[in-house]
Amino acid sequence: MTKIKELRDMSDEQLQATINEAGETLFRLRFQSQSERLNTPSEIRKNRRLIARIKTIQTERTAAST
């Protein structure tokens, strides 16, 4: 799990790459959860929260720059 401080230290490009990766992982986990049993069901929640944290940081940066 990525800590909020680590996320804030990332550049905008790194954040975008991380959010893309987390989105793909979330898609695969959702697909897998419908077709078979997940080994760690909490991974879906972790990825959703990671995406939300990154979007919050991106919104903060956008608001700060205007």
SETORLO-910201 format. One line per 4 residues: their letters; for each residue x, y, z of C-alpha. Coordinates in steps of 0.05 Angstrom, whole numbers, plus 32768, in hexadecimal, padded with zeros to 4 digits. Layout:
N
A) X Y Z | ... $
# end
This chain:
66
MTKI) 8000 8000 8000 | 801A 8044 7FED | 801B 8077 8024 | 7FFE 80BC 8019 $
KELR) 8042 80DD 8023 | 805F 80B2 7FEC | 8025 80C5 7FBE | 802E 810F 7FCC $
DMSD) 8078 810A 7FBA | 8069 80EC 7F76 | 8066 8117 7F37 | 8026 8120 7F10 $
EQLQ) 803D 80ED 7EDC | 804D 80B9 7F11 | 8009 80C4 7F32 | 7FE6 80BA 7EEF $
ATIN) 800E 807A 7EE2 | 7FFC 8060 7F28 | 7FB3 8070 7F1F | 7FB2 804C 7EDC $
EAGE) 7FD3 800F 7EF9 | 7FA4 800E 7F35 | 7F68 8015 7F06 | 7F7F 7FDA 7EDD $
TLFR) 7F8B 7FB0 7F1B | 7F46 7FC3 7F36 | 7F26 7FAE 7EF5 | 7F49 7F6B 7EF7 $
LRFQ) 7F36 7F60 7F3F | 7EEC 7F70 7F32 | 7EEC 7F42 7EF7 | 7F0D 7F0B 7F1F $
SQSE) 7EDD 7F15 7F59 | 7EA2 7F08 7F2B | 7EC0 7ECA 7F0B | 7EE1 7EA9 7F47 $
RLNT) 7EF2 7EB3 7F8F | 7F27 7EE7 7FA1 | 7F60 7ED4 7FCF | 7F61 7F1A 7FED $
PSEI) 7F1E 7F3E 7FE5 | 7F39 7F7B 8009 | 7F65 7F8A 7FCD | 7F29 7FA8 7FA9 $
RKNR) 7F1E 7FDA 7FE2 | 7F69 7FEA 7FE5 | 7F6C 7FFB 7F9B | 7F2C 8025 7F9E $
RLIA) 7F49 804D 7FD8 | 7F8C 8055 7FB5 | 7F69 8072 7F78 | 7F41 80A1 7FA4 $
RIKT) 7F80 80B9 7FC8 | 7FA3 80C7 7F86 | 7F66 80ED 7F6A | 7F63 8116 7FAA $
IQTE) 7FAD 8129 7FA3 | 7FA2 813B 7F59 | 7F67 8167 7F6C | 7F8F 8189 7FA3 $
RTAA) 7FC7 8198 7F72 | 7F97 81B3 7F3E | 7F75 81E0 7F71 | 7FB9 81F9 7F8B $
ST) 7FD1 820B 7F46 | 7F95 8237 7F35 $
# end
